């Protein structure tokens, strides 16, 4: 699927940045909070996909994978696609339940990624007031968790990055897991919260229950035929946004399954229409110059 993202990038008249400009950085110089070891699985990081021209909008990208793996087609593909619209992408490698991690490690990683990009905005060539978060499936749950559980930073911290707000300026949720309840995804819940989590923890991480007027504007999409993560996850989050007066774009497509990424899984595989709809939304919000 990276092929389609590259086609979009080239069609935009932009050249992909050289590989040396796509560096990966550790989110913490020492051990991450509650790290279990020092292997690659214990080190959250960001892959950087900057764009030329300053200051650019930016998106922290959370790949899906049920909090068990990280789906590559929901990471780099999205970064290249956003680059084609003049937006910087930052692909997050967050800690996983399959490696023994549970909440709040994943949220700590997402919050740190947002703080990192915002605190390094000048060096990264991005606008610190136009940084969003994007996620697919379980990555959508992580993104929606930060959208509803952000904080303004810790002014007393000795770490300059931790002083910065973790609030995204906008959200992009692709066939997201939102709830940890009955309509959610059991595998994501188990990997995030463990077996038989207490009801108060299930409620805390059911993000449709925590939308407020301070939740950032969102673009959401899902498919009616998704038999892995029910469309009700997206519908209930959208309803909560509406009740709280938060602007959103909602797209529910009849056909298609789960985990599509950019590609329409049809006999004539092509870029799915959600990508076009997202570009329209980004331009309408002044986030994309192209």
C-alpha positions, 0 to 999 in steps of 0.5 A: 500500500506504500505504492499508493502513498508514493504515487500521491506524493509524486502526483502532488509535484513534491519529491520524497525527502531523502532517507537521511531526513527521515530520522527516528528519535527516542521519546526519552533519552533515558528509560521511558516511564515504567519501562520493563527493559532496554530492548527495542520493544521498551523504547518508544520512538518517533519516525520523522517525515518533515516537509519543506516550507515553514511552518507546516501543520503536523500529525502524530500518527498512531498505527493500529494493531490491537495493542499487540502489533503496529500495522506499518500500512497505518504508519508510514503510508499515512505520513507520505500521504500527509506529506503530499498535502504539505503536512509533516508526519510523525509515526509513533512506535508505542509500547504494546500489550504483547510485550507486557505493557498495560495502560498507562504506558501507551498514553504516556507514549502518545502524550510524550510524542505530542509534547516532543513535536510541540517543544521541538516545533521550530527545529522540525519546521512545524506550527506548534498550534497546528499539531494533530493526532491520527490513529487507526483501529487500536491506534484510533483508541490511543489517539482518542484517549489523548484527545479526551485525556490530555493535560496542559503539562507540568510547569514544575518538571525539570524536563522541558518537554514535560512542561508542554501541553499534550493537547492535540489541535485536531484528531483524525480517527480511522475505523477507531476502537473507542469504547472498552465496553461491549461495542469495543474490541476484546483483543484491544481491551485485553492488551491494554487493560489485562484480563478482567479489568475493573469497571472503573478502568473500563469506564475511564478508557471508554473515550465516548464517555469523556468528550468535553467542550475542550475536546479538539475538532475531529475527522472520523470515518468507518465502514458499515460492514466492519465486522472487527470494530463495530461502526457504533464506536465512531457513531457514539464518539461523534454523538458525544462530540455533537452534544459538547459542541465540538466540530467534526466531519463524519464519514460512514462508507457502506462497503469495506472491511477493517484495517483498509488504510489508504487502499480500497479493497475492491476488485479495482484497488485504489485509494479509498475515498476517505483520503480525498474527504480528509484532504478536503477537511484539512484544507477547509481548516487551513491545515493543508496549503495544497 
